[in-house]
Amino acid sequence: MVNSLRVTVIKIFLELLSTYEGELQARDVIIDCLLKKQQLTSTPNLPSNSTPNALESLVRDSTYIDSSSLQSVNRCCSSCSNNLLSTAKFLLSQREADIKIEKCLNLLTQRHSKYMEELAEKHKHILGIAKGEDGYIKELEVERDQLFEQLKNRQDDLTELEEEKTKIEQKYLEEREREKLLVLFLLEERGKLLKEIGELKAVNKASTVSAPSESSCTTSSNDSNLKLLYANLEEENKQLHKSLRHVHSEKSILQKRLDFLLRDLQQNEFQRQFHFLQNRFNIRKRNDYNWNTHN
């Protein structure tokens, strides 16, 4: 576009120069014709008997030409001379104006070429800045895709952890309900055992009078049965407490892991936003510096 505009300007400038050159040649031809006409009118063809003295020629020709004709001829000659002088002055002024116009055109051509070079440099600079911005934008897009993929992975991990947490909570609730049922069952069994113990004591009191040897055997067998039941209940209670502690430990571990992942996600999100804003600030600062340097 710049080259085509420059060629157009040069073409117009050459056309103007050719037009002015033609006008100057035409004016030179007019001046030559007028000078030739003046020479012919001022120096007419004299007869062979003419004298080199102008006064004698006038005296000789005065007999043939009256005074009014001489005055009219003199007026015509003076008017022609005046017209020629004014025409010469006009042509000189025109030539001076043409010279000034030519100088102005040369100066304008130089300025135009200088401005066109500056515009071309600015255009190149703008293209360079645009290419640089495209590169930065591509880098930012790649980084955005990577961060989006990381965020998606983190969200998947978080979803899995949430599901696992839900399962553990459900398991914990089930174990808690089971523990409650076991406690109720143990309380019920305890009540039954206490009732049986009371009945056995009553039976023992009733049977001590009639058969002391048999009552002692029955009492010992009942005591052994009670001890065995008590030991089984204690063992089951220990197993329940152990499973409960295991569930609590698993819950605390998963809670810590979930908190760590949430904190890691927040830190990654903050770092991503910080890097994105920092890159945009660096790009804006670099563009402003390049623009100020170029201007």
Secondary structure as UniProt FT lines:
FT   HELIX           2..42
FT   TURN            48..49
FT   HELIX           54..61
FT   TURN            62..64
FT   HELIX           67..210
FT   HELIX           212..294
//
